[in-house]
Amino acid sequence: MRILHAADLHLDSPLRSVALRDPVLGERLRNASRDVLRKIVDLAIEHQVDALVLAGDVFDNGVPDVSARTVLSVALSRLGSAGIPTILIRGNHDGLLDHARYGPLGENVMLLDHDRPTVDISGVSFHGLSHGGQPETRSFLPRYPAPVPGRINVGVMHCSPDGTSGHDPYAPCSVSEMLGHGYDYWALGHIHKRQEWRGDSVLAVMAGIPQGRHIREVDGGSVTLVEIDGLGARAEAIPVSLIAFREVELPMPAEEAQDARTDRLRAALAVARAGDVPTVLRVALSGPGAQLFSARSGEAASYLEVLVEDIEGLHLDRVLVRAGQAPDVPALVGDLAAAMREEAKSPGFRDEAERMLTDLRDVLPSELREVLDPAELDDLIEEGLAAVAARLALAERT
């Protein structure tokens, strides 16, 4: 049995925060999830798989527009014409989706749910349960059917295996219990970073997101080709992403001529591109030389935007300045900056900063909240402290 396993396509996921910074890139990212789906279908046909498995969150919400539905329908119809069935489940994002709103999915597309948790294809039993409209706080695993004796058994689940982080802990699942359930392969979804777990005669794979959507999704970009036979299950990650995300830190020495700095940074930026794939880059300028850009917001981004203009396929997401304290800062400003940094480490300061961040996020549309992601709180605080210290130092000198 040969399976192509994918998850978390998030078709047409809104990316308005990206579009605000770069409308052309925002539109390209919006189309990337559709283009990756077409690429997945091409791979399934090329490798002559016996089935495509989509382990949840095909859509980003439960009410996708008709064009996104049509993109999926056309793609899966291509597979059906090639004799390849599709097995899918709903995830936490599209748990309320009515797949049959515009008619039956078709005989080659099988949605696994509590009413039909098992289908048999070519002597292999596929078992799966879909999410509903409410957050799943308990494990799905006890509700999965027992393995069918004498058959290869594949489980399809959208869950949070223990030991994983970075996502809402929907449907938490014990890895040891999952591996001991009696199936030969687990096709998992939900966590956007690919990961594998292996037992004595079972393999579980979190497929990861095939196309990242923002800078915090640097670890996705693949689907998994699976071979299952009497020797067990073997998996191979196949890259499919059309746009990559990368983060890079560029050191800024205190004493460096402008032409030397420009040549060095341009070379480093060119190397940061992910092969031939268009790359969205977040840059952190660090070291005493970064003080040049601390006082005025936006200067660092303006500087680097000029440097990447003629580097094909490279786009700037954001520029961070981690300058530290310049050696020639006036003593009074240095003492004040040190006191501010010490205060920023206190629990009370962080609690208040988190509260303010939450308040701001609550009034933003959901598609813009990523701009103020809590995971970036440390960077936001450091940027603010550096900017205040630099402005104070500038004012003291003048």
C-alpha positions in Angstrom: 0.0 0.0 0.0 1.3 3.4 -1.0 -0.2 6.5 0.5 0.4 10.2 0.1 -0.3 11.9 3.5 -0.9 15.6 3.8 -2.6 17.8 6.4 -3.3 21.5 7.3 -3.6 22.9 3.8 -5.6 25.8 5.2 -6.9 26.7 1.8 -7.3 30.5 1.3 -6.1 31.3 4.8 -6.4 35.1 5.2 -3.1 36.8 5.2 -4.1 40.5 5.3 -1.2 41.4 7.6 1.2 40.2 4.9 -0.8 41.9 2.2 -0.6 45.3 4.1 3.2 45.2 3.9 3.5 43.7 0.4 0.2 43.4 -1.6 1.9 41.4 -4.4 3.4 38.9 -1.9 0.1 38.7 0.0 -1.8 37.7 -3.2 1.0 35.2 -4.1 0.7 33.6 -0.6 -3.1 33.4 -0.9 -2.7 31.5 -4.2 0.2 29.4 -2.9 -2.1 27.0 -0.8 -4.2 26.3 -4.0 -1.1 25.8 -6.1 0.4 23.4 -3.5 -2.8 21.4 -3.5 -2.4 21.0 -7.3 1.2 20.0 -6.7 0.1 17.4 -4.2 -2.3 15.9 -6.7 0.5 15.8 -9.3 2.7 13.9 -6.9 -0.1 11.4 -6.0 -0.6 10.6 -9.7 3.2 10.6 -10.4 3.9 8.1 -7.6 0.8 6.1 -8.4 -0.4 6.0 -4.8 -3.3 3.9 -3.7 -4.9 6.8 -1.7 -4.4 10.4 -0.7 -5.0 11.1 3.0 -5.8 14.6 4.2 -5.6 14.7 8.0 -7.7 17.7 8.8 -7.8 21.5 8.3 -8.1 21.3 4.5 -9.9 24.7 4.9 -9.0 27.5 7.3 -12.6 27.8 8.6 -16.0 26.1 8.4 -17.4 28.5 5.8 -15.0 28.6 2.9 -16.2 30.5 -0.2 -17.4 28.5 -3.2 -14.2 29.2 -5.1 -12.1 27.4 -2.5 -14.5 24.5 -2.4 -14.3 24.3 -6.2 -10.5 24.2 -6.1 -10.7 21.2 -3.8 -13.4 19.5 -5.9 -11.4 19.9 -9.1 -8.3 18.6 -7.5 -9.9 15.5 -6.0 -11.8 14.9 -9.2 -8.5 14.7 -11.0 -7.4 12.1 -8.5 -10.7 10.2 -9.0 -10.2 10.1 -12.7 -6.7 8.6 -12.1 -8.3 5.9 -9.9 -7.0 7.4 -6.7 -9.4 7.8 -3.8 -9.1 10.5 -1.1 -9.7 9.9 2.6 -10.2 13.0 4.7 -11.2 14.2 8.1 -12.2 17.6 9.5 -9.8 19.4 11.8 -10.3 22.0 14.5 -10.4 24.9 11.9 -12.9 23.3 9.5 -14.9 21.3 12.1 -18.2 23.0 11.3 -17.7 22.5 7.5 -20.6 20.9 5.6 -18.7 19.2 2.9 -21.9 18.2 1.1 -23.5 21.6 1.0 -23.2 21.7 -2.8 -23.8 18.0 -3.3 -22.2 14.7 -2.4 -18.4 14.7 -2.4 -18.3 11.9 -5.0 -17.7 8.2 -4.7 -13.9 8.6 -4.7 -13.8 11.0 -1.7 -14.5 9.5 1.7 -15.0 11.7 4.8 -14.4 9.7 8.0 -16.5 10.7 11.0 -18.3 9.3 14.0 -21.0 8.0 11.7 -18.5 6.3 9.4 -15.2 5.9 11.2 -13.8 3.2 8.9 -13.4 2.5 5.2 -11.7 -0.3 3.4 -9.5 0.3 0.3 -7.6 -2.4 -1.4 -7.4 -4.6 1.7 -6.4 -1.7 4.0 -8.7 -0.3 6.7 -8.6 3.4 7.2 -10.0 4.7 10.6 -10.7 8.3 11.4 -12.8 10.8 13.4 -13.6 14.4 12.5 -13.7 17.4 14.8 -17.0 19.1 15.4 -17.7 22.7 16.2 -16.5 22.7 19.8 -12.8 22.5 21.0 -11.9 18.9 21.8 -10.3 18.8 25.2 -10.2 15.0 25.5 -8.3 12.4 23.5 -10.0 11.0 20.4 -8.0 7.8 20.8 -10.4 5.8 23.0 -13.1 6.3 20.4 -11.0 4.9 17.5 -12.1 1.4 16.3 -10.0 -1.6 17.1 -7.7 -2.7 14.3 -9.2 -5.1 11.8 -7.4 -8.5 12.1 -5.5 -9.7 9.1 -5.5 -6.2 7.4 -3.2 -3.2 7.3 -4.7 -0.6 9.6 -4.2 3.2 9.1 -5.4 5.8 11.6 -6.1 9.3 10.5 -6.3 11.8 13.4 -6.1 15.6 13.9 -4.6 15.9 17.4 -2.0 17.3 19.8 0.5 14.5 20.6 2.2 14.9 24.0 5.5 16.7 23.8 4.4 19.0 21.0 3.8 22.7 21.5 3.1 25.9 19.6 -0.6 25.1 18.8 -3.8 25.0 20.7 -3.9 21.6 22.5 -7.0 20.3 20.8 -7.6 16.5 21.1 -4.5 15.8 23.3 -3.1 12.3 22.7 -0.6 10.1 24.4 2.1 9.0 21.9 2.7 5.7 23.7 -1.0 4.9 23.8 -1.3 5.8 20.1 1.6 3.6 19.1 0.1 0.8 21.2 -3.4 1.0 19.6 -2.6 -1.7 17.1 -2.5 0.2 13.8 0.3 0.0 11.3 0.5 3.8 10.5 -0.9 7.0 11.9 -1.5 9.9 9.5 -1.6 12.9 11.8 -2.5 16.6 11.4 -2.7 19.8 13.5 0.9 20.6 14.5 2.5 22.5 11.6 6.0 21.1 12.2 6.7 17.7 10.7 7.6 14.9 13.2 7.8 11.1 13.4 7.3 8.6 16.2 8.1 4.9 15.7 7.1 1.9 17.8 8.0 -1.8 17.3 5.7 -2.3 14.3 4.0 1.1 13.9 4.9 4.5 12.5 3.1 7.8 13.3 3.8 10.9 11.3 2.7 14.5 11.8 2.7 15.7 8.3 3.3 19.4 9.0 1.9 22.2 7.0 2.7 21.9 3.2 2.8 25.6 2.7 3.7 28.0 5.5 1.7 31.1 5.8 3.8 33.4 7.9 7.3 33.8 9.5 6.5 31.4 12.4 5.9 28.5 10.0 9.5 27.9 8.9 9.5 24.2 9.6 6.7 23.0 7.2 6.8 22.6 3.5 6.4 18.9 2.8 4.0 16.0 2.4 4.7 12.4 3.3 4.9 9.4 0.9 4.3 6.2 2.8 4.9 2.6 1.9 3.2 -0.1 4.1 3.8 -3.8 3.6 4.7 -6.9 5.7 7.9 -5.2 6.7 6.1 -2.3 8.3 5.7 1.4 7.3 8.3 3.6 5.7 7.9 7.4 5.2 9.6 9.9 3.0 9.1 13.7 3.3 8.7 15.3 -0.1 9.1 19.1 -0.4 6.1 20.9 -1.9 6.2 24.5 -0.6 6.3 27.3 -3.2 7.2 30.1 -0.8 9.6 29.7 2.1 10.0 31.6 5.4 13.4 32.2 7.0 14.8 34.1 9.9 18.4 35.4 9.9 20.5 37.4 12.4 23.1 39.8 10.8 25.9 41.0 13.1 26.7 44.8 12.9 30.2 45.7 14.1 30.8 49.1 15.7 33.4 50.3 13.2 32.7 49.4 9.6 32.8 51.4 6.4 29.5 51.9 4.6 30.6 50.2 1.4 32.0 47.2 3.3 28.8 46.9 5.3 26.6 47.1 2.2 28.6 44.4 0.4 28.6 42.1 3.4 24.9 42.4 4.2 23.9 41.9 0.5 25.9 38.7 0.3 24.4 37.4 3.6 20.9 38.2 2.4 21.4 36.5 -0.9 22.7 33.3 0.9 19.6 33.4 3.2 17.3 32.6 0.2 15.9 29.1 0.4 17.3 27.6 -2.8 15.2 28.4 -5.9 12.1 29.0 -3.8 10.9 32.6 -3.3 11.7 33.4 0.3 10.1 35.7 2.9 12.9 36.8 5.3 12.8 38.3 8.8 16.1 39.9 9.7 17.5 40.8 13.1 20.4 43.3 13.1 22.5 42.8 16.2 25.6 44.3 17.8 26.8 47.8 18.5 26.7 48.8 14.8 22.9 48.3 14.9 22.6 51.4 17.1 22.6 53.4 13.9 19.1 52.2 13.3 17.7 52.2 16.8 16.5 55.7 17.2 14.1 56.0 14.3 11.6 53.4 13.6 11.6 52.1 10.0 15.1 53.1 9.1 16.5 49.6 9.3 13.7 48.2 7.1 14.2 51.0 4.5 17.9 50.3 4.4 17.5 46.6 3.9 14.7 47.0 1.4 17.1 48.8 -0.9 19.7 45.9 -0.5 17.2 43.2 -1.5 15.7 45.0 -4.4 17.9 43.2 -7.0 18.0 39.9 -5.2 15.4 37.9 -7.1 12.8 36.1 -5.1 13.7 37.6 -1.7 11.1 39.6 0.3 11.4 41.3 3.6 8.8 40.4 6.3 10.2 42.6 9.1 13.5 43.9 10.4 14.3 43.8 14.1 17.1 45.8 15.8 18.9 44.1 18.7 21.5 46.7 19.3 22.3 46.4 22.9 23.9 49.4 24.5 26.4 51.5 22.6 29.8 52.0 24.3 29.6 55.8 24.1 26.1 56.2 25.6 26.1 59.0 28.2 26.3 57.6 31.8 22.9 58.9 32.8 21.2 57.4 29.7 23.1 54.1 30.2 21.9 53.9 33.8 18.3 54.6 32.8 18.4 52.0 30.0 19.8 49.4 32.4 17.1 50.2 34.9 14.4 49.8 32.2 15.8 46.5 31.1 15.9 45.2 34.6 12.3 46.3 35.1 11.3 44.6 31.9 12.4 41.3 33.4 10.0 41.5 36.3 6.8 39.4 36.4 4.7 42.5 36.9 6.0 44.2 33.8 5.5 41.1 31.6 2.0 40.5 33.0 1.0 44.1 32.1 2.7 43.8 28.7 0.8 40.6 28.0 -2.5 42.2 29.1 -1.9 45.2 26.8 -1.0 42.8 23.9 -4.2 40.8 24.5 -6.3 43.9 24.6 -4.8 45.1 21.3 -5.3 41.7 19.7 -8.9 41.5 20.8 -9.8 44.5 18.8 -8.0 43.4 15.6 -9.6 41.3 12.9 -8.5 37.7 13.3 -6.4 37.8 10.1 -4.3 40.7 11.5 -3.7 39.3 15.0 -0.5 37.5 13.9 1.2 40.9 13.7 1.0 41.0 17.5 1.6 37.4 18.2 2.3 36.7 21.9 5.3 34.6 20.8 7.0 37.8 19.7 6.5 39.7 23.0 10.2 39.5 23.8 11.2 41.0 20.5 8.6 43.8 20.8 9.9 44.7 24.3 13.5 44.7 23.2 12.7 46.8 20.2 10.9 49.3 22.3 13.7 49.5 24.9 16.4 49.9 22.3 14.4 52.7 20.5 13.8 54.6 23.8 17.5 54.3 24.8 18.7 55.4 21.4 16.4 58.4 21.3 17.5 59.4 24.9 21.1 59.1 23.9 20.6 61.2 20.8 18.8 63.9 22.7 21.5 64.0 25.4 24.2 64.5 22.8 22.4 67.3 21.1 
